[in-house]
Amino acid sequence: MTVDQKNLVKATVPILKEHGVLLTSHFYNRMFEHNPELKHVFNMGNQRNKKQQTALAMAVLAYAEHIEDPSVLMPVVNNIGHKHTSLDIRPEHYAIVGRHLIASISEVLGDGATPELLEAWTAAYQQLASLMSGHEQKIYEQQTSKPGGWAGWRPFVVKHKIQESTEITSFYLYPSDGGSVADFLPGQYISLRLFLPELNLLQPRQYSISCQPNGKYYRISVKREAGTIHPNGMISNRLHDHVMEGDLVDLSAPAGVFVLQNEAAKPKVFISGGVGQTPLISMLEELVANNNNVEVPITWIHGCRNEAVHAFKDRVAEITHANINVNQHIFYDQLEVEDSSYYEGWVELSRIKDDIIQQHAEYYICGPGAFIAKHYNFLIEHNVPRTAIHFEEFGPTSLQVN
């Protein structure tokens, strides 16, 4: 890109801040009208709730702001790259996206979209597409080079379907070809693809792997979205209601950057809300299976509505009883019987501050955006370094914390 082109792109930053979601909404509508086959690739639930439009607007804005040195965006590029490879996004998809993005800029800006501006954004997008697809190719190569690894979609059989609570059911997924499966980093997710008759579309959804690596199967633990007709809940509810033991589903290889850090000697604090505990269960199981230093404290903090919806209650209790270094704090919003083993109300870290504010500890938070922001900010206020706090919000990243 020339200096003039970079300046033109930077000059659009105020417009993107004010009208970015309008632009990206126009872009997706245009793309799906002209390339309806891509509805099978994109999560249409995130289209309806505007999360995808917002996430793309934020990404385009960040890229325009850092057009002088896009390398500073590599952590974001890596995160998006993992999501893209889990959805089998390929270089040819970037060509389609680019064509519709430039056309959308022209149509939304009208007379403001000069030939020079469109040329500048075309060059900027080609630079971004090259950066993204090149990084994603490296991820694909890493996935296929692992024993039992693959790229794209691979059929798996549901060997076991086990109810964990009134809302959450676990699915044990084995490759239908009888081969092994690639190991993964605890905290990573897989994409699962099903045909949705309600939409007449194949739809992918990402689910955290809720077991430790074992080379044989993956386990996902899925929450039923009661009463919803929203596409975001359709895959989860179809898994509950229609997918049975012996059925086949398509999976992509494990991906994701919210993973257990390789710092075995540091205390670990896990904080989850509802089904947000699924990636943390994987981390906990991995730690207790491979932790030779029983002196390193592990603290498990979980909150949910009540005991009936509390998945993995017995499993975590078993781990706690078998490992003197593991301690748990459970919060129920509805405490039906008085029991000193549990806290009543939503998770409040201030009630257990002395147990969790530990020197050199690592913190892992997973749940809804508001849940993460609340506990992240509490830790920051108590002088926990930002680099020691790891978090993941399910769905396209929209969370912003200070």
FENTAPE-V211794 format. One record per residue. BURIAL is 1 if it has 24 or more other ideal C-beta (glycine too) atoms within 12 Angstrom, else 0. Layout:
burial
BURIAL
BURIAL
This chain:
burial
1
0
0
0
1
1
0
1
1
1
0
1
0
0
1
1
0
0
1
1
1
1
1
1
1
1
1
1
0
1
1
1
0
0
0
0
0
1
1
1
1
1
1
1
1
1
1
0
0
0
1
1
1
1
1
1
1
1
1
1
1
1
1
1
1
1
1
0
0
1
0
0
1
0
0
1
1
1
1
1
1
1
1
1
1
1
1
1
1
0
0
0
1
1
0
1
1
1
1
1
1
1
1
1
1
1
0
1
0
0
0
0
1
0
0
0
1
1
0
1
1
1
1
1
1
1
1
1
1
0
1
1
1
0
1
1
0
0
1
1
0
1
1
0
0
0
0
1
1
1
1
0
1
1
0
1
1
1
1
1
1
0
0
1
1
0
1
1
1
1
1
1
1
1
1
0
0
0
0
0
1
1
1
1
1
1
1
1
1
1
1
1
1
1
0
1
0
0
1
0
1
1
1
1
1
1
1
1
1
1
1
1
1
0
0
0
1
1
1
1
1
1
1
1
1
0
0
0
0
0
1
1
1
1
1
1
1
1
1
1
0
0
1
0
0
0
1
1
1
1
1
1
1
1
1
1
1
1
1
1
1
0
0
0
0
1
1
1
1
1
1
1
1
1
1
1
1
1
1
1
1
1
1
1
1
1
1
1
0
0
1
0
0
0
0
1
1
1
1
1
1
1
1
1
1
1
1
0
1
1
1
1
1
0
1
1
0
0
1
1
0
0
1
0
0
1
1
1
1
1
1
1
0
0
0
0
0
0
0
0
0
1
1
0
0
1
1
0
1
0
0
1
0
0
0
1
1
1
0
0
1
1
1
1
1
1
1
1
1
0
1
1
0
1
1
1
0
1
1
0
0
1
0
1
0
0
0
1
1
1
1
1
1
1
1
1
1
1
1
0
0
0
